[in-house]
């Protein structure tokens, strides 16, 4: 068997999954912080309430 035939198909996949989870969590927190800065009237304009994202 050659080297390329004996390799794992997805090495370090767990690190990729953890990275994706961290990126998704960071984006969600960034969105929450941006929405927290809006007033109740601004949230109403976009069709949201504070209870929708908290």
C-alpha positions as CSV (number, residue, x, y, z in Angstrom):
1,X,0.0,0.0,0.0
2,X,1.2,3.4,-0.8
3,X,1.1,6.2,1.7
4,X,-1.8,8.1,0.2
5,X,-3.9,4.9,0.2
6,X,-3.4,4.3,3.9
7,X,-4.3,7.7,5.1
8,X,-7.4,8.5,7.1
9,X,-10.2,10.1,5.0
10,X,-10.9,12.9,7.5
11,X,-8.0,13.5,9.8
12,X,-8.6,15.9,12.7
13,X,-12.3,16.2,11.8
14,X,-13.1,17.0,15.5
15,X,-11.0,20.1,15.2
16,X,-12.9,21.2,12.2
17,X,-16.2,20.7,14.0
18,X,-15.0,22.5,17.0
19,X,-13.9,25.4,14.8
20,X,-17.2,25.6,13.1
21,X,-19.1,25.6,16.4
22,X,-16.9,28.4,17.8
23,X,-17.4,30.5,14.7
24,X,-21.2,30.0,14.9
25,X,-21.2,30.9,18.6
26,X,-19.2,34.0,17.9
27,X,-21.5,35.1,15.2
28,X,-24.6,34.5,17.4
29,X,-23.1,36.5,20.2
30,X,-22.1,39.3,17.8
31,X,-25.7,39.5,16.6
32,X,-27.1,39.5,20.1
33,X,-24.8,42.4,21.1
34,X,-25.9,44.4,18.0
35,X,-29.6,43.8,18.8
36,X,-29.0,44.9,22.4
37,X,-27.9,48.3,21.2
38,X,-31.1,48.9,19.4
39,X,-34.0,50.7,21.0
40,X,-37.4,49.1,21.4
41,X,-38.8,51.3,18.6
42,X,-36.0,50.2,16.3
43,X,-36.6,46.5,17.1
44,X,-40.3,47.0,16.4
45,X,-39.4,48.5,13.0
46,X,-37.7,45.2,12.0
47,X,-40.4,43.1,13.5
48,X,-38.7,41.9,16.7
49,X,-39.0,42.1,20.4
50,X,-36.4,41.7,23.1
51,X,-37.9,38.4,24.1
52,X,-37.3,37.0,20.5
53,X,-33.6,36.8,20.8
54,X,-32.8,36.7,24.5
